[in-house]
């Protein structure tokens, strides 16, 4: 064989390799459309954060009547489009499920009946979105971490139309949850902050600010329209914002003053404060357990309402607005599908199901 | 898919067979030309030392006497007159019975443009996890994590004392003269903590005599430019080598983003259509500069002194994820590194049968990470302004002595002292008195002292047994004794067939971040403890008057690692992570490598190397709770199977190099679920390089063209990190001869 013959044969082999290698697989398991038709009044959406910088956030749907969960419904219904990086929170408004995806800098509007995307709010102003709150059908506030501005958006056009300057320093600024109180929006400022703020939704201006303790983590209104604020106390001793015993603070939203304060033990890690359906009870997580107390209580509860035990460490929680069932999410090792245990209103486990990675937020439908 | 997938996996093997079938039978005549067939996988005790020809010159016809002039009809055999060559060698006592892979200088220069991570991905059995072009690349052995790989540069450990890992994308192969992979127990000869293994990098090799200069300029896709310069001088006693590397790229490749849909709206803002957008890799540019200086002085009986200093300056932008919808007016997301490392080593024979060496070194790294976005106000919102400064001083002494023909003893003492200052300046507030002047972060220092004793016994020439012990001090805690026992037996001298086995216990101490990082550092962490054993073989054969060579190594390994450290969110507070001793891992499997060389048809040379690794790395700890599905499953991001093949075909001054590697599916979830984000699909990568050398009287010139991702594979190596399709880079290298021919 001559050298030329050899070159020819080698070239033929290379061409064959090129052709065959072009026929590689291009499909991913888990992209099928979800096989469920949700009905209002029996649906629970679970937003799974995924892992920061991994882009593996996902949406799980749980049918409370059928007691069946469907994972990855957003990707399945949207041709494999991913929900994004670090899903933070959800709100139902105007027939849409609004999902705030923090590190993807986007707020998706999702049809809760089909899981298909209806639109999205993206903006050059969006630095680190955390929660969305609807003041009206044409105005929503989007709170942000690090950024000193609360964004104002028009849900109809999916456009950011303005912002509210909180006056906080960039980098350590933080506005989290928002609740409506008449014409005002009340919000807690969590990371490296100590205050709650009161925004006049008619003028889009902050009108009052109240210091309640280190790092107000979550808020809710009770049946008497009092604002309850749960602080995490800074969570770690060297926190530049301070480190103290966490607090549960009751605030008069009109006078914007503290009515009463309950103190946890130093080192406790309370979170996920929310009111029951009638607003007469408060629920929160602390030290791996679910706690419940009447809003009229004079002290923090002495024993937990639910102790999941068995190595379970609750990561998020919600209370059903229709029957007071309590749903407790466990992120397990944070790199596998999480799990949710459903408890009846009297604290007995009645169901459990799997979700996506790091189930961190709930929304009722 | 599966049929094609199987075909694609078999392609390198098919190609090799086809090439073999296409060539002449083995009895083809021709002299043995084996240039370029450097020993890629030499055992250390056979490769140690080097040949240093003072010079070599051919004798031109004009200088021949008349009666020596050749008959024009009778072509003479070319005559090459060699001057006396000095051969130095020292028995490397690193490894009786140890699995070691050595990359000598020619292998490291095979493709001048690659980083060490690229080289290892295509030419070894280790797993290289790359986040993208010129992005974090880590190396792990035998199913362990990247922090279980100890990396030494001229004997000094260069793993980040904060993170425990090493970014191999920051190590150009051009700046390395010798790289050794110490698999499993073999790593204990250099350092503890290599539960998977260790990588030892060395510079300071003696350059050729006289002045030498080499310059390579590369230009490639995405406005990539690479420059390599080496100036060397080799004298009788003194030598110097200066190397510089500058690499830059806009790195703005285009790709179809299948993680996103682009919506088409009607006037009522209803979505009427979607498609996957074609996007550019934004903010992915880099500029890396390296300067390496080696001085060497050989003082005869007083030994030799080698001073190596390496300065690295890097600025790398961090591209957004494929799922990022942000469109800020301006943003910063970049990492900057300034690192200086230097090591001075004195090595000398002591009396007749012993030797000693002393090294002293210093390393400083300034690592900045900035993440800020301008939300339209013209003012940057800083989310992260991380500043880390690490300083390390290093001292090491070694002594080895041979007692008769049977015993070889050695001892070593290593001291590392780390100083770390780490903080996030984005979290400083000047307006709030409580926060004023304080940052989240920490300052800490730690002393690491390691005493090493080893005895090697050769009861008869074909057999050897080695026992070593390490005792370490980390901070104020002494480690338990770290023992290693290994043995080997030469079964056949003809095929150099050796059998070897080793067993060891090993510890990896928590990093300074693990202990001190604020928030989350856990000073109560225990060291990770590993128990490893392996057994293997190696052989090397030549056939047909040495025109064909075949060599290989294989090993089976098994290790149990307790108290594996993982960072998890600190309870339900959600806003920071903390490390915990959580998992028990059973990592086991097989490594196999084969090298084949064939010289045929006068000037043709075919060299093929292949590696295959099967490395289950299984979480065998207790489940965290009844939900935990991670027990019995493969660890995240560690492939169970991987393989690589490189085939080079040379003809005279031409060379065609084809490289292929494959990683099996890797899970991103500890439960090993096949969901849309639960795994990274397997992928196989092919690169090809064609090069041609031109030899002029005044210089040698090399021209080459490299094609990367030859088959335009659509792939990712890490979730949501895009990778480029087919891309190209051309190189021109010039080596002036300065009077040498």
Contacts between the chains, C-beta under 8 A, distances in Angstrom:
chain1	res1	chain2	res2	distance
A	1	B	22	7.5
A	1	B	23	6.9
A	1	B	24	5.0
A	3	B	601	6.4
A	3	B	604	7.3
A	3	B	651	7.2
A	5	B	22	7.6
A	6	B	22	5.3
A	6	B	23	5.6
A	6	B	24	7.6
A	6	B	601	7.5
A	6	B	604	7.6
A	9	B	18	7.0
A	9	B	19	7.9
A	9	B	21	7.6
A	9	B	22	3.4
A	10	B	18	7.6
A	10	B	19	5.7
A	10	B	22	5.7
A	10	B	649	7.2
A	12	B	18	7.9
A	13	B	14	7.6
A	13	B	15	5.5
A	13	B	18	3.9
A	13	B	19	6.5
A	13	B	22	7.1
A	14	B	15	7.4
A	16	B	18	7.9
A	17	B	11	5.0
A	17	B	14	7.4
A	17	B	15	5.7
A	18	B	710	7.6
A	18	B	711	6.4
A	20	B	4	6.8
A	20	B	7	5.0
A	20	B	8	6.2
A	20	B	11	6.3
A	21	B	8	5.2
A	21	B	11	6.2
A	21	B	684	7.7
A	21	B	686	7.0
A	21	B	711	4.2
A	21	B	713	7.9
A	22	B	711	6.2
A	23	B	4	3.9
A	23	B	7	7.7
A	23	B	8	7.5
A	24	B	1	7.7
A	24	B	4	6.5
A	24	B	5	6.7
A	24	B	8	5.8
A	24	B	711	7.8
A	24	B	713	6.8
A	25	B	1	3.7
A	25	B	2	7.8
A	25	B	4	7.2
A	25	B	5	5.4
A	25	B	681	7.3
A	26	B	1	7.8
A	26	B	714	6.9
A	27	B	1	6.7
A	28	B	676	5.5
A	28	B	681	6.9
A	29	B	674	4.3
A	29	B	675	7.0
A	29	B	676	7.6
A	30	B	674	6.4
A	30	B	675	3.9
A	30	B	676	4.2
A	30	B	678	6.9
A	31	B	676	5.7
A	50	B	677	7.0
A	53	B	321	7.0
A	53	B	720	7.8
A	54	B	668	6.8
A	54	B	677	7.4
A	54	B	719	4.8
A	54	B	720	6.4
A	55	B	259	6.8
A	55	B	321	4.8
A	55	B	322	6.5
A	55	B	323	4.1
A	55	B	677	7.1
A	55	B	719	5.7
A	55	B	720	3.2
A	56	B	668	6.7
A	56	B	677	3.6
A	56	B	678	7.8
A	56	B	719	6.0
A	56	B	720	7.7
A	58	B	675	7.9
A	58	B	676	7.9
A	58	B	677	7.0
A	71	B	675	7.2
A	72	B	675	6.1
A	72	B	676	5.9
A	75	B	676	5.1
A	78	B	261	6.1
A	78	B	274	7.6
A	79	B	261	6.3
A	79	B	274	6.6
A	80	B	258	6.5
A	80	B	259	7.8
A	80	B	676	6.6
A	81	B	259	6.9
A	81	B	260	6.0
A	81	B	261	4.3
A	81	B	274	7.7
A	82	B	259	4.5
A	82	B	260	7.5
A	82	B	322	7.9
A	82	B	323	5.2
A	82	B	676	7.0
A	82	B	677	6.7
A	82	B	720	7.8
A	83	B	323	7.8
A	84	B	323	4.2
A	84	B	324	7.8
A	84	B	325	7.4
A	85	B	321	5.6
A	85	B	323	5.3
A	85	B	324	6.9
A	85	B	720	7.0
A	101	B	323	7.9
A	103	B	321	7.6
A	103	B	324	7.4
A	104	B	321	7.5
A	104	B	323	5.0
A	104	B	324	5.6
A	104	B	325	5.5
A	104	B	326	7.5
A	105	B	324	6.3
A	105	B	325	5.4
A	105	B	326	3.4
A	105	B	327	7.9
A	106	B	325	3.9
A	106	B	326	7.8
A	116	B	271	7.9
A	117	B	261	7.1
A	117	B	263	7.0
A	117	B	271	6.6
A	118	B	270	7.8
A	118	B	271	6.6
A	119	B	263	7.1
A	119	B	265	7.3
A	119	B	269	6.0
A	119	B	271	6.7
A	120	B	263	7.3
A	120	B	325	6.9
A	122	B	325	4.7
A	122	B	326	7.4
A	122	B	327	6.4
A	123	B	327	7.5
A	123	B	376	8.0
A	124	B	327	5.2
A	124	B	328	5.3
A	124	B	329	5.0
A	124	B	375	6.7
A	124	B	376	5.0
A	125	B	375	4.5
A	125	B	376	4.7
A	126	B	326	6.5
A	126	B	375	7.1
A	127	B	328	7.4
A	127	B	373	5.0
A	127	B	375	4.7
A	127	B	381	5.0
A	127	B	383	7.6
A	128	B	381	7.9
A	128	B	383	6.6
A	145	B	383	7.9
A	146	B	381	5.3
A	146	B	382	7.2
A	146	B	383	4.6
A	146	B	426	7.8
A	147	B	375	5.9
A	147	B	381	4.8
A	148	B	381	7.6
A	149	B	375	6.6
A	149	B	377	7.4
A	156	B	269	7.0
A	157	B	269	6.3
A	158	B	269	6.6
A	169	B	429	5.4
A	169	B	430	7.8
A	169	B	431	6.0
A	170	B	379	6.6
A	170	B	380	7.3
A	170	B	381	4.6
A	170	B	382	6.0
A	171	B	381	6.9
A	171	B	382	4.3
A	171	B	383	6.9
A	171	B	385	7.6
A	171	B	426	4.3
A	171	B	427	6.3
A	171	B	428	7.7
A	171	B	429	7.9
A	172	B	426	7.8
A	172	B	427	5.8
A	172	B	428	8.0
A	172	B	429	5.1
A	172	B	435	7.2
A	173	B	381	7.8
A	191	B	575	6.7
A	192	B	427	6.4
A	192	B	429	7.1
A	192	B	435	6.9
A	232	B	573	5.8
A	232	B	575	7.9
A	235	B	519	6.9
A	235	B	570	7.3
A	235	B	573	4.6
A	235	B	575	6.4
A	235	B	576	6.9
A	236	B	518	6.7
A	236	B	519	3.7
A	236	B	520	7.2
A	236	B	570	7.8
A	236	B	576	6.6
A	238	B	438	8.0
A	238	B	440	7.1
A	238	B	518	4.7
A	238	B	519	7.0
A	239	B	440	7.4
A	239	B	519	6.9
A	240	B	427	6.3
A	240	B	428	7.5
A	240	B	429	7.1
A	240	B	434	7.1
A	240	B	435	4.1
A	240	B	438	4.4
A	240	B	439	6.8
A	240	B	440	6.4
A	241	B	432	7.7
A	241	B	434	6.6
A	241	B	435	6.0
A	242	B	434	5.4
A	269	B	570	7.5
A	269	B	571	4.7
A	269	B	572	5.7
A	269	B	573	4.5
A	271	B	572	4.7
A	271	B	573	6.5
A	271	B	574	6.9
A	272	B	572	7.1
A	285	B	572	5.1
A	286	B	572	7.9
A	287	B	571	7.6
A	288	B	571	7.2
A	288	B	572	7.5
A	310	B	625	5.2
A	310	B	626	5.7
A	311	B	623	7.7
A	311	B	624	5.2
A	311	B	625	3.4
A	311	B	626	7.7
A	311	B	628	7.9
A	312	B	625	4.9
A	312	B	626	7.9
A	312	B	627	7.4
A	313	B	571	6.7
A	313	B	572	7.1
A	314	B	572	6.1
A	315	B	569	7.8
A	315	B	572	5.9
A	315	B	574	7.5
A	316	B	572	8.0
A	330	B	625	7.1
A	330	B	627	6.2
A	331	B	569	7.3
A	332	B	624	5.8
A	332	B	625	6.8
A	332	B	627	5.3
A	332	B	628	5.5
A	332	B	630	7.9
A	333	B	566	7.6
A	333	B	568	6.8
A	333	B	582	7.7
A	333	B	624	5.9
A	333	B	628	6.7
A	333	B	630	6.0
A	333	B	670	5.6
A	334	B	568	5.8
A	334	B	569	6.1
A	335	B	630	7.8
A	335	B	636	5.9
A	335	B	668	7.3
A	335	B	669	5.7
A	335	B	670	4.7
A	336	B	628	7.5
A	336	B	629	6.0
A	336	B	630	5.6
A	336	B	669	4.9
A	336	B	670	4.6
A	336	B	671	3.7
A	336	B	673	7.3
A	337	B	629	7.7
A	337	B	669	6.9
A	337	B	671	6.1
A	337	B	673	6.4
A	337	B	675	7.9
A	338	B	627	7.9
A	339	B	627	4.2
A	354	B	627	7.7
A	356	B	675	8.0
A	357	B	669	6.6
A	357	B	677	7.7
A	360	B	574	7.6
